[in-house]
Amino acid sequence: LHIAPPAEIPGELQATFPFLQIPGLADFLRNFGGLANWSLPPGPSFFPASECRVVATDCDYHDWGMIGEWAGSLPLYYTGTGNIIVVSPADRCAKWDHDIGWERDDEDPFESLNWSMSTLVEEFIAYLSLDDSNAKDSPFYY
């Protein structure tokens, strides 16, 4: 694992995303944003606070495709393959599929994981202990 030094959440991001509605999210992002569980980026990692942008149709950083109910979500984890795990302002997590988001205008690229932020952390810890053959079933893998 590679753990980046703690970093403050940019004021613009604090004004855009309701961190206080999701217990522990701000502390997690400050302390574990940038945590990489593989070789350093572009491998799998949690986004550093300085690189977080909310999911939006007019995002200058990313073309998300169909957004729907995931508008305003915070990208948290990059799988290393182009896919991204996000958390919504309502504390729901989903996996965004880059193949669908970049290529298809008629399909929702977000798949709900039925996790809260605290469940995401628990699932990530469990994922770290899996061998490669079992890890492939995890949303953190691809």
Secondary structure, DSSP 8 states (H G I E B T S, - for coil): -B--------HHHHHHS-GGGSTTHHHHHHHHTT-BSSSSTTSSEE--GGG-----TT-SS------GGGTT-EEEEE-SSS-EEEE-TTS-EEEE-HHHHHH-SSS--EEE----HHHHHHHHHHHHTS-HHHHTTSTTT-
